[in-house]
Amino acid sequence: MAYCSNVSCPGRILESIVHFAAVMDIRGLGYERVRALLDAKLIKDVADLYELKPADLLALEGFAEKSAQQLVDAIQASNKQPLSTLLYALGIRHVGAQGAKLLARRFGTMKALRNASVEEIGKIRGVGPAIAEAVAGSSTSPGTASCWSAWTSRGSTSPSRPPPSGRGRWPDRRTW
């Protein structure tokens, strides 16, 4: 599979936003709507989705008041997704759904993860050096830094389970 390393590539931006919308379960935000939003310059990355207002969408073909409001509501509802879902949705290279869960479980917040070093990230069981480098680099790379900043300052996702407190020998792992 080919991978475009240019973070400013229009195709990569389009695909990353479509992936984000699918993972974050934003109903009504498919491939064509993302393309229309990009073409109209209403968004340039996933963080811009959360700044959209219904009035912005009315100028686009296929939007009436109700559909514009429904899309904005769906976007805002995605703020309730857990941190692990957000991390997977951001499309960080080498980070799948399971890796995102490990990261969210260990760090608990975007801010804590953003401030973590490559070494700290790499110490997580199941996270290798490639993932650690990709995660640490994604918070400062030109293509994703604005997204990390938006979520760090907004704190928009539901909190994940906090890291173990260190009390007792074993963390609570009940499955019933």
C-alpha positions in Angstrom: 0.0 0.0 0.0 1.3 3.5 -0.9 1.5 6.1 1.8 1.9 9.8 1.1 4.3 11.4 3.6 3.3 14.9 2.6 1.0 16.2 5.4 -0.3 19.0 3.1 -1.4 16.6 0.3 -5.0 17.4 -0.5 -5.8 13.7 -0.9 -4.3 12.8 2.4 -6.2 15.6 4.1 -9.5 14.5 2.6 -8.9 10.8 3.5 -7.8 11.7 7.1 -11.0 13.7 7.7 -13.2 11.0 6.2 -11.4 8.4 8.5 -11.9 10.7 11.5 -15.6 11.2 10.8 -16.1 7.4 10.4 -14.2 6.5 13.6 -15.8 9.3 15.7 -19.2 8.2 14.4 -20.2 11.6 12.9 -23.4 10.8 11.0 -23.9 12.7 7.8 -20.2 13.5 7.3 -19.2 11.3 4.4 -16.7 11.6 1.6 -18.7 14.0 -0.6 -19.6 16.3 2.3 -16.0 16.4 3.5 -14.9 17.3 -0.1 -17.5 20.1 -0.2 -16.3 21.5 3.1 -12.7 21.5 2.0 -13.5 23.0 -1.4 -15.5 25.8 0.2 -12.5 26.3 2.6 -14.8 25.9 5.6 -12.3 23.4 7.1 -8.7 22.6 6.6 -8.3 19.8 9.3 -10.4 17.9 11.7 -10.2 20.5 14.4 -12.0 22.9 12.2 -15.1 20.6 12.2 -15.8 21.7 15.7 -15.9 25.4 14.8 -18.6 24.9 12.1 -22.0 26.6 12.6 -25.2 25.7 10.8 -25.1 29.1 9.0 -21.8 28.1 7.5 -23.2 25.0 5.9 -26.3 26.7 4.4 -24.3 28.1 1.5 -23.3 24.5 0.4 -25.4 22.5 -1.9 -27.5 19.8 -0.2 -27.9 21.7 3.1 -31.1 23.2 4.5 -31.5 24.4 8.0 -32.5 21.1 9.5 -29.6 19.1 7.8 -27.1 21.7 8.7 -28.2 21.7 12.3 -28.1 17.9 12.4 -24.6 17.7 11.1 -23.4 20.3 13.6 -25.1 18.4 16.4 -23.5 15.1 15.2 -20.1 16.8 15.2 -20.6 18.1 18.7 -21.9 14.8 20.0 -18.6 13.2 18.9 -17.0 15.1 21.8 -18.3 12.4 24.1 -16.2 9.7 22.5 -13.5 8.3 24.7 -9.9 9.3 24.4 -8.9 6.0 22.8 -11.4 6.6 20.0 -10.1 10.1 19.4 -6.5 8.8 19.2 -7.4 6.2 16.7 -9.5 8.7 14.7 -6.6 11.1 14.4 -4.9 8.6 12.2 -1.5 8.6 13.9 0.8 6.4 11.9 1.2 2.9 13.3 -1.6 3.5 16.0 -4.6 1.3 15.6 -7.5 0.8 17.8 -5.7 -1.4 20.3 -2.6 0.9 20.4 -4.9 3.9 21.0 -6.5 2.0 24.0 -3.1 1.3 25.5 -2.1 5.0 25.2 -5.4 6.3 26.6 -5.3 3.8 29.5 -1.8 4.9 30.4 -2.0 8.7 30.0 -5.7 9.4 30.5 -5.7 12.8 28.8 -4.5 14.4 25.6 -2.4 16.9 27.6 -0.6 14.1 29.5 0.1 12.2 26.3 1.2 15.4 24.5 3.7 16.1 27.2 5.0 12.5 27.3 8.5 11.7 26.0 9.2 9.0 23.4 10.8 7.0 26.2 7.7 7.2 28.4 5.4 6.2 25.6 7.8 3.4 24.6 7.6 1.9 28.1 4.0 0.9 27.6 3.7 -2.8 27.1 2.5 -3.4 23.5 3.9 -0.1 22.2 7.1 -0.3 20.3 9.6 2.3 19.3 7.9 3.0 15.9 4.6 3.8 17.6 6.3 5.8 20.4 8.1 7.9 17.8 5.0 8.4 15.7 2.9 9.5 18.7 5.5 11.8 20.1 6.1 13.3 16.6 2.5 13.7 15.7 1.8 16.2 18.5 4.4 18.6 17.0 4.2 17.9 13.3 2.7 20.6 11.1 -0.2 18.5 9.9 -1.5 17.5 13.3 -0.2 20.0 15.9 -3.4 22.1 15.5 -5.6 19.1 16.3 -3.6 18.2 19.4 -3.7 21.9 20.5 -7.4 22.0 20.0 -8.1 18.9 22.1 -5.5 19.7 24.7 -7.1 23.1 25.4 -10.7 22.0 24.9 -10.5 18.7 26.7 -13.4 17.6 24.5 -13.5 13.9 24.9 -14.8 11.8 27.7 -12.1 11.0 30.2 -10.6 7.6 29.9 -10.0 5.5 32.9 -7.2 7.3 34.9 -3.8 5.7 35.2 -3.4 3.3 38.1 -2.9 5.1 41.4 -0.2 2.8 42.5 -2.2 1.6 45.5 -2.1 -2.2 45.8 -0.2 -4.6 43.7 -2.7 -5.1 40.9 -5.0 -2.7 39.2 -8.7 -3.4 39.2 -9.4 -5.7 36.2 -12.8 -7.1 36.9 -14.7 -8.0 33.8 -18.1 -8.7 35.3 
